[in-house]
Amino acid sequence: MTVTATDTGTRALSARARSLAEDSAEWLHRVRLDPQGRWYERLHADADHEVWIISWLPGQSTGFHDHGGSAGAFAVVLGELEEAVPGAARTLEGGQVRGFGGHHVHDVRNVSGAPAVSVHVYAPPLSRMNRYDLDENGELVTLRSESAEEW
């Protein structure tokens, strides 16, 4: 499946993530587990979208962040992940997909006792991410902005 500049909505990104997760034999051998932090690798990048794979050991998380205006979707390939947004959280298991728009802020984390693997699709390709924390009232506070060159 190809994602083009005219078809980068959440539905198309979710379909691409689902397709890659279902066909993980093409890339799963590349995954590594790193006790120092989440391991990630970009599988694809063009002018319209990019694809990343991420492995998660128990306890590893992203912290609250956005995607700098890019829309995205991620599919859990193996294990389970929890996605938290301010005030709520949901668990996604292998085979489940979560799509989101360009202004979505979340924290994705592995709260299970086993490793997890996910595939992520973003359009347009990520150029920056903003990091957040929650204040004592549960409101987001901007910590910093990171450019793609920092990853």
Secondary structure by P-SEA (a helix, b strand, c coil): cccccccccaaaaaaaaaaaaaacccccccbbbbcccbbbbbccccccbbbbbbbbccccccccccccccccccccccbbbbbbcccbbbbbcccbbbbbcccbbbbbbccccbbbbbbbbbcccccbbbbbbbccccbbbbccccccccc
